[in-house]
Amino acid sequence: MSTPQLVVHHDKELMARAAAARLITRIVDAQASRGTASVVLTGGRNGNGLLAALAAAPARDAVDWGRLDLWWGDERYLPEGDPERNVTQAREALLDAVPLDPERVHAMPASDGPHGTDVEAAAEAYAAELAKAAGPENHGPVPSFDVLMLGVGPDTHVASLFPELPAVRETERTVVGVHGAPKPPPTRVSLTLPAIRSAREVWLLAAGEDKAQAVAIALSGAGEVQAPAAGARGRSRTLWLLDSAAASRLPRSLYPPASP
């Protein structure tokens, strides 16, 4: 697993624009190399801010949107179209404005779908979809995502892996149902740390003073059960994309700047 690298921007708007430009570059590079690219999206204010910045970026047309697979790191287990669902917010921020292949937009199941209230069945279905997309070169039950993005919560949670809850302790399954999440809604679907660690690059996004303590804890050597963000690592690169407020409690000398 890769050693975390930090990129600190002056404010959250600059962070969003720079992260969007970085993502465009990674997608274009992957498509030039292999013909396709795969990205795991995150919700929340920073994830949606990045998508909105990408929608506004002139360079967005460099991406071949029809050859891009989109997945999600987690989802609120709510009815299709609910404004709190990550996929709903992503569509509003970006997805409805670009020519994606609908077959390559892999939204997590909704609570009014075929699995009804059975969130565990919904998680198993998404795990099966991931496994179907994984090729022999992936050496596991999920694709080797080019970029997997995660927002970092004030409590250090990533995706819907909250400190001390069973989901963060999962070592075998790639997707799990989450019950009793401390942040509403309580029922969710989430990738697990083993699935997250299959990505080539993992990007953790945090902006704002309310994230400063979580960032400091996660990068101080904390255990992943107590601080799930500490366990989110990419195979080739782990990037923490921060604004100055979120980085305000970090000793900058410990972390050299990341390369572009």
N, C-alpha and C positions, 0 to 999 in steps of 0.2 A: 504494500500500500504506500501511497505517496505521502510525503511530508507536506503539511499545510503551508501554503503561501498566501500572503496578504497583499491586497491592493486597496488602498485607502483613498477615497475621493472626498472632495471638499464638502459636498452636500448630497442629499438623496437624489436630486434631479440629475446632477452630473453623473452620479453612480449609475442611475438607470440608463442614461444615454450611452455611457461607456460600456456597460454590460451588454446592451443591445448590439452595439457595434462589434463587440467581441464575439457574441453569439452568431451574428451574421458570418463573420470570418470563419468560425469553426464549422458551421453548416456548409458553407461554400467549399471549404477545404475537404471535408468528408465526401461531399458529392463529387468533387473532382477526382478524388482517390478511388472511391468505390461505387459511385453512381447514385448512392442514396445516403441519407443521414437519419439519425434517430435522436430525439430530444425528449427528456422528461420535464414537464412543466410543474411549477409550483404556484400555489395561490397566495393569498395575503397581499398586503399593500405593496410589498417590494416586488413580488412576482408579477403582479398586475401592472405595476409601474414600469417594469422592464418591457412587458408586452406592449404597453401603450407607446413607449419610446421606440420600440421596434417598428410599430405601425407607422410612426411619423418619420422614420429614418429613410432618407432618399435611397440608401444602399439596400433597402429591403428587396428591391427587384433583382438583386444579384442572386438571390435564393431561388432555386427551382422548387417551388412550393409543392408541386405534384409528386416530388420524389423525397418527401420528408415524412417520416413517421413521428407522430406525437403521442406521448404517453403521459400519465399523471403519477405523481408521487403519493398522493392521497386524495381522498374525496369525502365530503360530508354526505352521509347516507340519507339523502333527502330526495323528494320527487324530481323527475326530469324537468329542467327549466327553472327550478327554484333559484332565486337570485343569490342564495348563499352557496350554491355549488360552485366549485372551482372551474368546472368546464363552462358554466354559464358566464362567469366573469371573464374567462379567457376569450370566449366568443365575442363578447362586447369589446374587449380591449384590442383584439387582433384578428382572431381566426375568421370572423365573418368578412374581413376586408382583404383576404388573400386567397388565391386559388388553390386551396388544399384539395387533395384526394380524400373524399369522405371515408373511404375504406381504410385510410391510413391515420385517421384520427381516433385514437383508442381511449375513449372516455370510460371511466369506471362506472359500474352499474349504479342505477338509481333505485330508490326504495319503492317506486311504483312499477318497477320492471318485473321480469319473470321470476326473480327470487323473492319478491315481496319483502317481508320484514326479516328474512333470514340473511343477515349480513355476512355470516360465515360462508354461506353458499355463494354470495356475491363475490367474496374474496377468492374463493376457489375458482370461480369462473374467470376472473381477471388473471389469476395465476396460470390458468390453462391457456388463455390468450397470449400471455407472455411466452409460455413454453412453445406454443405453436410458431411464434415469430423467431424464436432462437434457432440459429443454424449450427451446424457441426463446429464451425469456427468459434462459437461462443463458449464452448466447454462448460455449459451449465443451462439451467432452466429459464434464463432470461436473456434477451439480446444484450450485446455489449453496447450500451447507449453511448453515443458520442459525448453528450453533455446531459447531466442530471442536475437540475437546479432544486435547491431547498431554501425556503425561508427559515430563519432561526427565530424561535419564539422567546419571549422574555424569561421563560422558565427553562430554556435550552432545548425545547422540543423541536424536532424536524419531522416533516411529513405529519403523520399523526402518531408519532412515537413519543410518548410523554414519559418524563422521568418516573422510574420505578414501576410503571405499569407492565403487564405481561408482554405486550407487543414488542417492547424494546429488548426483551430477553430472548426473542425468537431467534433460533440459530439454523433452522431447516427450511421452513416455509418462506416463500417469496412475497406473499401477500396475506394479510390477516384482517379479520374484522376487529374493530376496536370498540370496546364497551366502556361506558363511564368516563369518557374523556373529560378532563377538568375544564376544558374550553368548549362552549356549546357549538354545534349540537353534540351530544354525548356519544352518538353512534357514527362510526366512520369506517372507511376502508383505507388501508395503508400498505405501501411497500415496507418491507422489513430491512434491517441493516444488511443482511446478506445480498438482497436484491440491489440495494443502493451501491454496495461495494463492487458490483459487477460493471459499473459504468467506467468508461475510459476517463472521463473528467467529472468530478463533483464540484459544483459551485454552491457555496453557502452565501446567502444574501442577508445583510442586516443593516438597517439604517435607523438612526434615532437614539436618543439618550436612553430610552427604555430598553434598548437591546445591549447596552454597554456591559452590564454585569454578566449577562448570559454569554457574550462573546469572550469576556475575560475568563469565566469559569471553564468554558469549553476548550479554550486554548491553553489552559494552565496545567493540563495533565489529568483532568478529572476523568473518572470512569464513565463509560457510555451508558450504563444503567442509570446513574445519577444525572448525567448530562448527555442526552442522546446525540447532540450535535458533535460531541467529541468522537463519536464512532462513525461519522459519515466521512468516508474517504474514497477517492477515486483510484483506479488501478494505475493510471499514469500521472494524474494531476488532481490536487485538491486545492481549490481557490476559495478564499474568503474575500468576498467583495463587500466592502464596508464604506460607510461615510464617516467623517471625522468624529461625529457624535458617538456612533456605535463603537469606534476604536479608542475612545477617550480614556479607557481604563487599562489599555494595553501598553506594555513597555515596547516601544517601536524598535528598539535596538535588537530585540530577540528575533525579529522576522524580517529578512531582507525582502525587497520588493520582488514581485513576480515578473517574469518576462511576459511580453505580449502574447 
